[in-house]
Amino acid sequence: MKRKSAKAAVAALVCMMALSACGKADTTGTPGASETVPSQAESQQNTNEGGEKVITIAQTGDWDTFMVMNTTNAGADNINELMFDRLMTINTDGTFEPRLADSWETNEAQDKIIYHLNENAVWHDGEPVTAEDVVYSAQVASSAEYNYLRRIRMQYFAGTDETGCELSENSVEVAAVDDHTVEFTLKSPMDPSIIYALVNRDFFIIPEHLLSGISDAELVNSPFWQKPVGSGPCIFDSMESGVSVEFKANKDYYLGTPDFDRLVFKKVQSSNLLSGLMSGEIDALSGNTQLPLADWDAACSTEGVTAKSVPTFAYQYMAMNTSRDYLTEDIRHAISLAINRQVIVDQLLMGQGRVAIGPLPDDHKYRNQDIQPEYNPEKAKEMVEAAGWDANRELEVLVSTGNEVREKSAILIQQDLQKIGIKTRIQTLDFPTLLTNARNGDYDLCFIGSAGSVDPSESVPNVTAGYMNNFTQLTDPTLGEVGESGAKEITFEARKAVYDEYQQILFDQMPMAFLYFTNDLFAYSSSLENVREGAIDYNVNKNVWAWKVNK
């Protein structure tokens, strides 16, 4: 459906009444055909000759799309959040800070959340950001016309079903109270931190005035995403696919004027990160990009480089395809028992991480402490033999290229499984292809990661039957139902009981072998100040508008 708003209709009428003043203006916020977009090399030359400040952020992984509702790729989010705003910023300690929303509150019944938007926020084309943009974004995210990857996050709002899909046209109950106040109505009273921590993390605001005339089915492939217009601190300028994205600083950004003129976001091999930081070619690492552990000691002792190791809730796991009849629950438990997680943490992470047995680390307030990691290869081997395992069977293990720790973890786990009589074959794929295979169930074992969350329900969609990122192909609805029931509880004590049960069932069914929680091995040039070193919203790009650039 095309979501023509009253505001858009009025604008069209004004345009028709004054044709001479309403030509084909460039609404993309990007250079026109007659303008020249400088390359990265030219940008650097301008820095040297003209005093233009250019900063470069490096990332090792790929990005897939700038269509913010249709990606679960952290590499894409790192770029998208430079262009687009979310309502709030999530801190790993469970607190929240303003972004597009200045403030927020719930009603007494706790079934409505009211956001008050920053009145100075404008789109990159100069149009004001309003509550109607938030409403439109919620309608697109819950669209019945197209199953956007993040639609499931909309399931908490009245007017949607359990998958987050609208029940009828524009039925999601998100309403503009006035130009800068928007109200979200929940299906039932609940702890609002679920919305703050989970929905907000995946909910970017997009411009209604530029997109509402495009049907939801066509929006995903719109040329708009090739030259996106957002409201964030950076304005899209140009892109070399798979290589780099260049931005101009949004000097009118409502949270502050960035202290740079251009920002280059580029893909860099992990082996070149430290040398790039040392030479000044790289100013900071992206949120999901880690310094190679082999370079960590050197980074810590290199003058001009600031290196920080910050514990996070981000975790790595090995998904196990439960649709394979030979990967029974007993075999899945045997595989988990055979993995020496401590060796992975000690040797591959050099101690810069923590062993995992579930999606929540020991210091998470919702952690079920009754479930503890266990390494017992002798017991695992007995379980494999008792199950009558075919010793000639070879399991296919998928690993994404470019992630050194995952690749080496796969080799260590291959050796662990060989000791209990299970053969494996490792296949490396680029991450988008790996995701496609995992979603289609074309694998036996597969290495995946997640940013984790301060909210305990973060992992629930990934074990919910029918959800696109249910990589383990679970068909039993129990985990999803129990996990989602926690959203209906208002008190911490009630939610804790639900998520203790959820973690126990997750362990009993063992659809994935959780491996380790990563530390954020973040580094940036000492020429930058005011850079947040912690994992704010699991992404360090969050406050680029506040960075002070001393070069």
FENDA-V436948 format. One record per helix or strand of 3 or more residues. SS is the DSSP state (h for helix, s for strand). FROM is the first residue (numbers start at 1). LEN is the number of residues. Records with the same first field share a line. If there is no record, write none. Layout:
SS: FROM-LEN  FROM-LEN
//
This chain:
h: 6-12  19-3  40-11  68-3  74-10  131-11  151-6  193-10  208-4  216-4  223-4  270-10  293-8  329-10  341-8  377-10  404-16  431-10  460-4  478-11  492-18  536-3  540-7
s: 54-6  88-3  96-3  101-6  112-6  174-5  181-6  234-7  244-6  262-6  305-16  353-3  394-7  423-7  445-6  512-14
//
